[in-house]
């Protein structure tokens, strides 16, 4: 079981330390005793109002705190070579297993996608042989992995499905919010653009974490960033 209070205080303490704020400094700023700050730092009980004041004093927000906790405690796993090769050749099995990972039961998946019983058995049998689940009586399952799957860099899943995802993304792009440039840039401007892209990437990661706490108000979206050497010549059409 995760102690959220202690996890949150670790984040607060690290941020306070980076700002050079001691426990005595925080006690004075918040108008509480030093023993109170020490108790909070140790994971002791703190009211929500007091916690908000403490978090605000070190320049953080509650959303940032809980997003950081979610990132630090989130589990990931990686498919084996055999699993990646099979799923890349049979994406319907990957889709079925993804629904299992999201908490749906075989019965719920069967009902949701109008699958015949025979197909459900095929999926469960193979995924069991891939050692990702234990297939139990009455089509019940026990997952052998937890968390978010991470595809291997350059692996079969990333190679095949990344192209499919990107193609679908481009075909459905919103012209009003998409900008594609072929420009010439000076070295110092390339550095600045790269820095801004890194900042935006970090913002996007934090935003994704925050959305997990407000699922009903979140919406799936795609964000694609790329800066690379590239030259497109009109003259190529003359030689075709």
SVG drawing of the C-alpha trace seen along z (x, -y; Angstrom):
<svg xmlns="http://www.w3.org/2000/svg" viewBox="-23 -34 48 59">
<polyline fill="none" stroke="black" stroke-width="0.4" points="0.0,0.0 1.4,-3.4 1.5,-6.1 0.4,-9.1 1.1,-11.5 4.7,-10.4 5.1,-10.4 3.7,-13.9 6.0,-15.2 9.1,-13.7 8.2,-15.8 7.7,-18.9 10.9,-18.4 12.9,-18.0 11.4,-21.2 12.0,-23.1 15.6,-21.9 16.2,-23.1 14.9,-26.5 17.1,-26.7 14.1,-26.7 14.7,-25.1 12.0,-23.6 12.4,-26.7 11.8,-29.0 8.6,-27.2 7.4,-27.2 7.8,-31.0 6.2,-31.6 3.2,-29.4 2.9,-30.6 3.2,-27.1 5.7,-25.6 8.8,-23.8 7.7,-20.5 4.5,-20.8 6.6,-21.1 8.8,-18.2 5.6,-16.1 4.3,-16.9 7.7,-16.1 7.6,-12.7 4.3,-11.9 2.1,-12.9 -1.5,-14.0 -2.0,-17.4 -5.2,-19.1 -5.9,-19.7 -5.9,-23.5 -2.5,-23.4 -1.2,-21.1 -2.3,-23.5 -0.5,-26.4 2.7,-24.3 2.6,-23.2 2.0,-26.8 4.9,-28.0 7.4,-25.9 5.9,-26.8 4.0,-23.7 0.3,-22.8 -1.7,-19.9 -2.1,-18.7 1.7,-18.7 2.1,-16.8 -0.3,-14.0 1.0,-13.8 4.5,-13.3 3.3,-10.6 1.5,-8.9 4.6,-9.0 6.9,-7.6 4.5,-4.7 3.3,-3.8 4.4,-0.3 5.6,0.7 6.6,3.9 8.2,4.9 7.0,7.6 9.4,10.4 10.7,10.8 8.3,13.7 5.3,11.7 6.2,8.6 6.6,10.7 3.3,12.4 1.4,9.3 2.9,7.4 1.6,10.1 -1.7,10.4 -2.8,7.0 -6.3,8.3 -4.7,10.4 -2.8,7.3 -6.1,5.3 -7.8,8.1 -5.0,8.2 -5.0,4.4 -8.6,4.6 -7.7,7.2 -5.0,4.8 -7.6,2.1 -9.6,4.2 -12.2,5.7 -13.2,9.3 -13.4,11.8 -17.2,11.7 -17.2,7.9 -14.9,7.9 -17.0,10.6 -20.1,8.6 -18.5,5.2 -17.1,6.5 -19.8,9.1 -17.3,11.9 -18.4,15.6 -17.4,17.9 -15.0,19.8 -13.0,16.6 -12.8,15.7 -11.3,19.2 -8.8,18.7 -7.6,15.4 -7.4,16.6 -5.6,19.8 -2.9,18.1 -2.4,15.2 -2.1,17.9 0.6,19.7 2.4,16.4 2.6,16.3 0.8,13.0 -2.2,14.5 -3.3,17.6 -6.5,18.9 -8.8,20.1 -12.1,22.1 -15.2,20.3 -13.0,18.0 -11.6,16.1 -8.1,14.8 -5.3,13.7 -2.8,11.2 0.8,12.1 2.0,8.5 0.9,5.2 1.1,1.6 1.7,0.0 3.4,2.0 6.5,0.4 7.4,1.4 11.0,2.1 12.8,-0.6 13.1,0.6 11.2,3.7 8.5,5.3 5.6,3.7 7.1,0.2 8.2,0.7 4.8,1.9 2.2,0.2 4.0,-3.1 3.6,-3.5 -0.1,-2.6 -0.7,-5.0 1.2,-7.8 -0.6,-7.3 -4.0,-7.3 -2.9,-10.5 -1.9,-12.3 -5.1,-11.3 -7.2,-12.8 -5.2,-15.9 -6.9,-19.1 -5.7,-21.6 -6.5,-24.5 -4.1,-23.3 -1.4,-21.7 1.7,-23.5 4.3,-21.9 7.3,-23.9 10.3,-23.4 12.6,-26.2 16.3,-27.1 17.5,-27.7 20.7,-29.1 22.5,-27.0 21.4,-29.2 17.8,-29.1 17.9,-25.3 19.1,-25.1 16.3,-27.4 13.7,-25.4 15.0,-22.2 14.9,-23.6 11.3,-24.7 10.3,-21.3 11.8,-19.7 9.9,-22.0 6.7,-21.2 7.4,-17.5 7.7,-17.7 4.5,-19.8 2.7,-17.2 3.8,-14.4 2.6,-16.3 -0.7,-17.1 -1.2,-13.4 -0.6,-12.5 -3.0,-15.2 -5.7,-13.9 -5.6,-10.5 -7.1,-12.2 -10.0,-13.6 -10.8,-10.9 -14.3,-12.0 -13.1,-15.4 -10.1,-14.3 -10.0,-13.6 -7.5,-11.5 -5.4,-13.6 -2.2,-13.3 0.8,-15.5 3.7,-15.1 7.0,-17.0 10.0,-16.6 13.0,-18.7 15.5,-17.0 17.6,-17.5 15.3,-17.3 15.3,-18.6 12.4,-18.2 13.1,-19.0 10.5,-19.8 13.1,-18.8 12.6,-15.1 9.4,-15.2 11.4,-16.0 13.5,-12.8 10.6,-10.4"/>
</svg>
